Amino acid sequence: MTGCSMCGLPAERPETHHDNEHRGDNSPDNLRDVHRRCHMHHHGNDRATDHRSAEGFGPRSPSTGPPTLS
C-alpha cells in the first residue's frame, strides 16, 4: 500500500495526480499517488471534500434505491 503524497496517510486505492496538469505526460517524475478526496480538493471540487474527509476518507456515493420510510 502506498501513501497519499498530499496528506501522507496510507492509500489503499490511490488515484494518479499529474503534477504539471498534463494527463498525457506520464513520466515518473510527473506522477504521484493521492487519495481521491485530496485529489478532488486540489482541483477545487468541494463536493468531494466534506466533513468526512477528516474521518478516514469514507466513500462518498449517492444513496441508491427507493427512499425508506421512517
C-alpha positions in Angstrom: 0.0 0.0 0.0 1.3 3.4 -0.9 0.8 6.7 0.9 -1.0 9.8 -0.3 1.6 12.3 -1.3 -0.7 15.2 -0.3 -1.7 14.2 3.2 0.7 11.3 4.0 -1.9 8.8 5.1 -2.0 5.3 3.7 -4.0 5.0 0.4 -5.4 1.6 -0.5 -6.7 2.7 -3.9 -4.8 5.8 -4.8 -5.5 8.0 -7.9 -2.7 9.2 -10.0 -2.2 13.0 -10.0 -0.2 14.7 -12.8 1.9 17.5 -11.2 2.1 19.6 -14.4 -1.7 19.0 -15.1 -0.9 17.4 -18.4 -2.6 13.9 -18.4 -0.5 12.9 -21.4 2.8 13.4 -19.6 3.2 10.1 -17.7 6.9 10.5 -16.9 7.5 9.1 -13.4 8.6 12.5 -12.0 5.2 14.0 -13.0 3.1 11.3 -11.3 2.1 10.8 -7.7 -0.4 8.7 -5.7 -3.1 10.6 -3.9 -6.4 9.9 -2.1 -9.5 10.7 -4.2 -10.6 13.4 -1.7 -7.1 15.0 -1.6 -7.1 14.9 -5.5 -10.5 16.5 -5.8 -9.7 19.1 -3.2 -6.5 20.0 -5.1 -8.6 20.5 -8.3 -11.2 22.6 -6.5 -14.0 20.0 -6.3 -15.6 20.9 -2.9 -18.3 18.2 -3.2 -15.6 15.5 -2.7 -14.1 17.3 0.4 -16.8 17.4 3.1 -16.6 16.8 6.8 -15.9 13.1 6.3 -12.5 13.8 4.7 -11.1 14.1 8.2 -12.8 11.0 9.4 -10.9 8.4 7.4 -11.8 9.2 3.7 -15.0 7.1 3.8 -16.7 6.5 0.4 -18.9 9.3 -1.0 -21.5 7.6 -3.1 -25.1 8.6 -3.7 -27.8 6.6 -2.0 -29.3 4.0 -4.3 -32.8 2.5 -4.3 -36.1 3.9 -3.1 -36.2 6.1 0.0 -37.0 4.4 3.2 -40.0 5.4 5.3 -39.1 6.4 8.9 
